[in-house]
Each structure stands twice: as C-alpha cells, then as structure tokens.
Amino acid sequence: MTYEIELSGEVVKLTMLQSHDRIISDDILSGGRQGWPAILSSLKSVLETGQPLAIKMAPPQRMLDALKAMGIGTP
C-alpha cells in the first residue's frame, strides 16, 4: 500500500495505490473495491470533523468463498 499526499490548490489530495506480489482473483479484489472507499471516506470525515463515519458492512461473500477455496481462513 502506498499513499501520496499532496497539495492541490487550497485542498489536500490523497492518492492510494495498492499492488500485489501475485495475481489476485477478481473475487478477492471485490473486498477491497468495497472496503477501501468506506475506509477512506471515514478517514476524510475524521480529518474534517474529528468523528469517523459509522459504516456497517461485511466482507463480500464472493471474496470469503474465494479465500476459503484457497485454504485461507477468515474470521
């Protein structure tokens, strides 16, 4: 995970880059596609207001199924 923080006019721009050392299936990547926007939105709220967003969500079932098929346990 790499973060870039830079000034963009009078605001700050955050760019997040994620890379993997192996091919990751689309089923597994679905978890990040759902989770990262929520995490980053909550971070933005903390920085702006001091309060995180209350986002209730669970990992996508297709991600959990793909991890199980690979023999990777999940909570």
Chimera marker file (.cmm) of the C-alpha trace (Angstrom):
<marker_set name="trace">
<marker id="1" x="0.000" y="0.000" z="0.000" r="1" g="1" b="0" radius="0.5"/>
<marker id="2" x="1.380" y="3.385" z="-0.965" r="1" g="1" b="0" radius="0.5"/>
<marker id="3" x="-0.153" y="6.729" z="-0.117" r="1" g="1" b="0" radius="0.5"/>
<marker id="4" x="0.595" y="10.044" z="-1.804" r="1" g="1" b="0" radius="0.5"/>
<marker id="5" x="-0.461" y="13.240" z="-0.046" r="1" g="1" b="0" radius="0.5"/>
<marker id="6" x="-0.092" y="16.464" z="-1.995" r="1" g="1" b="0" radius="0.5"/>
<marker id="7" x="-1.422" y="19.989" z="-2.073" r="1" g="1" b="0" radius="0.5"/>
<marker id="8" x="-3.887" y="20.704" z="-4.858" r="1" g="1" b="0" radius="0.5"/>
<marker id="9" x="-4.723" y="24.384" z="-4.686" r="1" g="1" b="0" radius="0.5"/>
<marker id="10" x="-6.231" y="25.025" z="-1.256" r="1" g="1" b="0" radius="0.5"/>
<marker id="11" x="-7.030" y="21.371" z="-0.571" r="1" g="1" b="0" radius="0.5"/>
<marker id="12" x="-5.025" y="18.227" z="0.032" r="1" g="1" b="0" radius="0.5"/>
<marker id="13" x="-5.218" y="15.315" z="-2.385" r="1" g="1" b="0" radius="0.5"/>
<marker id="14" x="-4.790" y="11.737" z="-1.111" r="1" g="1" b="0" radius="0.5"/>
<marker id="15" x="-3.954" y="9.017" z="-3.622" r="1" g="1" b="0" radius="0.5"/>
<marker id="16" x="-3.812" y="5.391" z="-2.554" r="1" g="1" b="0" radius="0.5"/>
<marker id="17" x="-2.014" y="2.782" z="-4.670" r="1" g="1" b="0" radius="0.5"/>
<marker id="18" x="-2.291" y="-0.929" z="-3.926" r="1" g="1" b="0" radius="0.5"/>
<marker id="19" x="-0.136" y="-3.605" z="-5.514" r="1" g="1" b="0" radius="0.5"/>
<marker id="20" x="0.241" y="-7.343" z="-5.033" r="1" g="1" b="0" radius="0.5"/>
<marker id="21" x="3.161" y="-9.715" z="-5.429" r="1" g="1" b="0" radius="0.5"/>
<marker id="22" x="0.948" y="-12.290" z="-7.179" r="1" g="1" b="0" radius="0.5"/>
<marker id="23" x="-2.161" y="-12.450" z="-9.331" r="1" g="1" b="0" radius="0.5"/>
<marker id="24" x="-5.279" y="-11.860" z="-7.232" r="1" g="1" b="0" radius="0.5"/>
<marker id="25" x="-8.679" y="-13.042" z="-8.430" r="1" g="1" b="0" radius="0.5"/>
<marker id="26" x="-11.446" y="-10.567" z="-9.095" r="1" g="1" b="0" radius="0.5"/>
<marker id="27" x="-13.494" y="-12.310" z="-6.383" r="1" g="1" b="0" radius="0.5"/>
<marker id="28" x="-10.863" y="-11.486" z="-3.768" r="1" g="1" b="0" radius="0.5"/>
<marker id="29" x="-10.312" y="-7.969" z="-5.094" r="1" g="1" b="0" radius="0.5"/>
<marker id="30" x="-14.053" y="-7.316" z="-4.655" r="1" g="1" b="0" radius="0.5"/>
<marker id="31" x="-13.419" y="-6.922" z="-0.920" r="1" g="1" b="0" radius="0.5"/>
<marker id="32" x="-11.012" y="-4.047" z="-1.463" r="1" g="1" b="0" radius="0.5"/>
<marker id="33" x="-13.270" y="-2.404" z="-4.003" r="1" g="1" b="0" radius="0.5"/>
<marker id="34" x="-15.992" y="-2.325" z="-1.378" r="1" g="1" b="0" radius="0.5"/>
<marker id="35" x="-13.882" y="-1.682" z="1.703" r="1" g="1" b="0" radius="0.5"/>
<marker id="36" x="-11.346" y="0.960" z="0.686" r="1" g="1" b="0" radius="0.5"/>
<marker id="37" x="-13.878" y="3.628" z="-0.366" r="1" g="1" b="0" radius="0.5"/>
<marker id="38" x="-15.640" y="3.246" z="3.002" r="1" g="1" b="0" radius="0.5"/>
<marker id="39" x="-12.356" y="3.388" z="4.936" r="1" g="1" b="0" radius="0.5"/>
<marker id="40" x="-11.130" y="6.441" z="3.055" r="1" g="1" b="0" radius="0.5"/>
<marker id="41" x="-14.496" y="8.211" z="3.412" r="1" g="1" b="0" radius="0.5"/>
<marker id="42" x="-14.368" y="7.644" z="7.142" r="1" g="1" b="0" radius="0.5"/>
<marker id="43" x="-10.784" y="8.935" z="7.277" r="1" g="1" b="0" radius="0.5"/>
<marker id="44" x="-11.896" y="12.064" z="5.422" r="1" g="1" b="0" radius="0.5"/>
<marker id="45" x="-14.660" y="12.607" z="7.991" r="1" g="1" b="0" radius="0.5"/>
<marker id="46" x="-12.209" y="12.178" z="10.873" r="1" g="1" b="0" radius="0.5"/>
<marker id="47" x="-9.851" y="14.737" z="9.369" r="1" g="1" b="0" radius="0.5"/>
<marker id="48" x="-12.641" y="17.230" z="8.668" r="1" g="1" b="0" radius="0.5"/>
<marker id="49" x="-14.833" y="16.811" z="11.755" r="1" g="1" b="0" radius="0.5"/>
<marker id="50" x="-12.943" y="14.685" z="14.268" r="1" g="1" b="0" radius="0.5"/>
<marker id="51" x="-15.631" y="11.987" z="14.000" r="1" g="1" b="0" radius="0.5"/>
<marker id="52" x="-15.485" y="8.819" z="11.874" r="1" g="1" b="0" radius="0.5"/>
<marker id="53" x="-18.397" y="7.659" z="9.765" r="1" g="1" b="0" radius="0.5"/>
<marker id="54" x="-20.432" y="4.815" z="11.231" r="1" g="1" b="0" radius="0.5"/>
<marker id="55" x="-20.374" y="2.395" z="8.299" r="1" g="1" b="0" radius="0.5"/>
<marker id="56" x="-21.684" y="-1.101" z="8.926" r="1" g="1" b="0" radius="0.5"/>
<marker id="57" x="-20.576" y="-3.559" z="6.306" r="1" g="1" b="0" radius="0.5"/>
<marker id="58" x="-19.359" y="-7.106" z="5.948" r="1" g="1" b="0" radius="0.5"/>
<marker id="59" x="-16.862" y="-8.595" z="3.513" r="1" g="1" b="0" radius="0.5"/>
<marker id="60" x="-18.419" y="-9.647" z="0.193" r="1" g="1" b="0" radius="0.5"/>
<marker id="61" x="-19.424" y="-13.308" z="0.273" r="1" g="1" b="0" radius="0.5"/>
<marker id="62" x="-17.697" y="-13.971" z="-3.047" r="1" g="1" b="0" radius="0.5"/>
<marker id="63" x="-14.417" y="-12.806" z="-1.509" r="1" g="1" b="0" radius="0.5"/>
<marker id="64" x="-14.888" y="-15.051" z="1.533" r="1" g="1" b="0" radius="0.5"/>
<marker id="65" x="-15.750" y="-18.014" z="-0.723" r="1" g="1" b="0" radius="0.5"/>
<marker id="66" x="-12.642" y="-17.433" z="-2.881" r="1" g="1" b="0" radius="0.5"/>
<marker id="67" x="-10.371" y="-17.238" z="0.167" r="1" g="1" b="0" radius="0.5"/>
<marker id="68" x="-11.902" y="-20.426" z="1.588" r="1" g="1" b="0" radius="0.5"/>
<marker id="69" x="-11.330" y="-22.198" z="-1.740" r="1" g="1" b="0" radius="0.5"/>
<marker id="70" x="-7.645" y="-21.220" z="-1.476" r="1" g="1" b="0" radius="0.5"/>
<marker id="71" x="-7.462" y="-22.664" z="2.048" r="1" g="1" b="0" radius="0.5"/>
<marker id="72" x="-7.209" y="-19.244" z="3.679" r="1" g="1" b="0" radius="0.5"/>
<marker id="73" x="-9.276" y="-18.965" z="6.850" r="1" g="1" b="0" radius="0.5"/>
<marker id="74" x="-11.378" y="-15.901" z="7.556" r="1" g="1" b="0" radius="0.5"/>
<marker id="75" x="-12.833" y="-14.639" z="10.833" r="1" g="1" b="0" radius="0.5"/>
<link id1="1" id2="2" r="1" g="1" b="0" radius="0.2"/>
<link id1="2" id2="3" r="1" g="1" b="0" radius="0.2"/>
<link id1="3" id2="4" r="1" g="1" b="0" radius="0.2"/>
<link id1="4" id2="5" r="1" g="1" b="0" radius="0.2"/>
<link id1="5" id2="6" r="1" g="1" b="0" radius="0.2"/>
<link id1="6" id2="7" r="1" g="1" b="0" radius="0.2"/>
<link id1="7" id2="8" r="1" g="1" b="0" radius="0.2"/>
<link id1="8" id2="9" r="1" g="1" b="0" radius="0.2"/>
<link id1="9" id2="10" r="1" g="1" b="0" radius="0.2"/>
<link id1="10" id2="11" r="1" g="1" b="0" radius="0.2"/>
<link id1="11" id2="12" r="1" g="1" b="0" radius="0.2"/>
<link id1="12" id2="13" r="1" g="1" b="0" radius="0.2"/>
<link id1="13" id2="14" r="1" g="1" b="0" radius="0.2"/>
<link id1="14" id2="15" r="1" g="1" b="0" radius="0.2"/>
<link id1="15" id2="16" r="1" g="1" b="0" radius="0.2"/>
<link id1="16" id2="17" r="1" g="1" b="0" radius="0.2"/>
<link id1="17" id2="18" r="1" g="1" b="0" radius="0.2"/>
<link id1="18" id2="19" r="1" g="1" b="0" radius="0.2"/>
<link id1="19" id2="20" r="1" g="1" b="0" radius="0.2"/>
<link id1="20" id2="21" r="1" g="1" b="0" radius="0.2"/>
<link id1="21" id2="22" r="1" g="1" b="0" radius="0.2"/>
<link id1="22" id2="23" r="1" g="1" b="0" radius="0.2"/>
<link id1="23" id2="24" r="1" g="1" b="0" radius="0.2"/>
<link id1="24" id2="25" r="1" g="1" b="0" radius="0.2"/>
<link id1="25" id2="26" r="1" g="1" b="0" radius="0.2"/>
<link id1="26" id2="27" r="1" g="1" b="0" radius="0.2"/>
<link id1="27" id2="28" r="1" g="1" b="0" radius="0.2"/>
<link id1="28" id2="29" r="1" g="1" b="0" radius="0.2"/>
<link id1="29" id2="30" r="1" g="1" b="0" radius="0.2"/>
<link id1="30" id2="31" r="1" g="1" b="0" radius="0.2"/>
<link id1="31" id2="32" r="1" g="1" b="0" radius="0.2"/>
<link id1="32" id2="33" r="1" g="1" b="0" radius="0.2"/>
<link id1="33" id2="34" r="1" g="1" b="0" radius="0.2"/>
<link id1="34" id2="35" r="1" g="1" b="0" radius="0.2"/>
<link id1="35" id2="36" r="1" g="1" b="0" radius="0.2"/>
<link id1="36" id2="37" r="1" g="1" b="0" radius="0.2"/>
<link id1="37" id2="38" r="1" g="1" b="0" radius="0.2"/>
<link id1="38" id2="39" r="1" g="1" b="0" radius="0.2"/>
<link id1="39" id2="40" r="1" g="1" b="0" radius="0.2"/>
<link id1="40" id2="41" r="1" g="1" b="0" radius="0.2"/>
<link id1="41" id2="42" r="1" g="1" b="0" radius="0.2"/>
<link id1="42" id2="43" r="1" g="1" b="0" radius="0.2"/>
<link id1="43" id2="44" r="1" g="1" b="0" radius="0.2"/>
<link id1="44" id2="45" r="1" g="1" b="0" radius="0.2"/>
<link id1="45" id2="46" r="1" g="1" b="0" radius="0.2"/>
<link id1="46" id2="47" r="1" g="1" b="0" radius="0.2"/>
<link id1="47" id2="48" r="1" g="1" b="0" radius="0.2"/>
<link id1="48" id2="49" r="1" g="1" b="0" radius="0.2"/>
<link id1="49" id2="50" r="1" g="1" b="0" radius="0.2"/>
<link id1="50" id2="51" r="1" g="1" b="0" radius="0.2"/>
<link id1="51" id2="52" r="1" g="1" b="0" radius="0.2"/>
<link id1="52" id2="53" r="1" g="1" b="0" radius="0.2"/>
<link id1="53" id2="54" r="1" g="1" b="0" radius="0.2"/>
<link id1="54" id2="55" r="1" g="1" b="0" radius="0.2"/>
<link id1="55" id2="56" r="1" g="1" b="0" radius="0.2"/>
<link id1="56" id2="57" r="1" g="1" b="0" radius="0.2"/>
<link id1="57" id2="58" r="1" g="1" b="0" radius="0.2"/>
<link id1="58" id2="59" r="1" g="1" b="0" radius="0.2"/>
<link id1="59" id2="60" r="1" g="1" b="0" radius="0.2"/>
<link id1="60" id2="61" r="1" g="1" b="0" radius="0.2"/>
<link id1="61" id2="62" r="1" g="1" b="0" radius="0.2"/>
<link id1="62" id2="63" r="1" g="1" b="0" radius="0.2"/>
<link id1="63" id2="64" r="1" g="1" b="0" radius="0.2"/>
<link id1="64" id2="65" r="1" g="1" b="0" radius="0.2"/>
<link id1="65" id2="66" r="1" g="1" b="0" radius="0.2"/>
<link id1="66" id2="67" r="1" g="1" b="0" radius="0.2"/>
<link id1="67" id2="68" r="1" g="1" b="0" radius="0.2"/>
<link id1="68" id2="69" r="1" g="1" b="0" radius="0.2"/>
<link id1="69" id2="70" r="1" g="1" b="0" radius="0.2"/>
<link id1="70" id2="71" r="1" g="1" b="0" radius="0.2"/>
<link id1="71" id2="72" r="1" g="1" b="0" radius="0.2"/>
<link id1="72" id2="73" r="1" g="1" b="0" radius="0.2"/>
<link id1="73" id2="74" r="1" g="1" b="0" radius="0.2"/>
<link id1="74" id2="75" r="1" g="1" b="0" radius="0.2"/>
</marker_set>
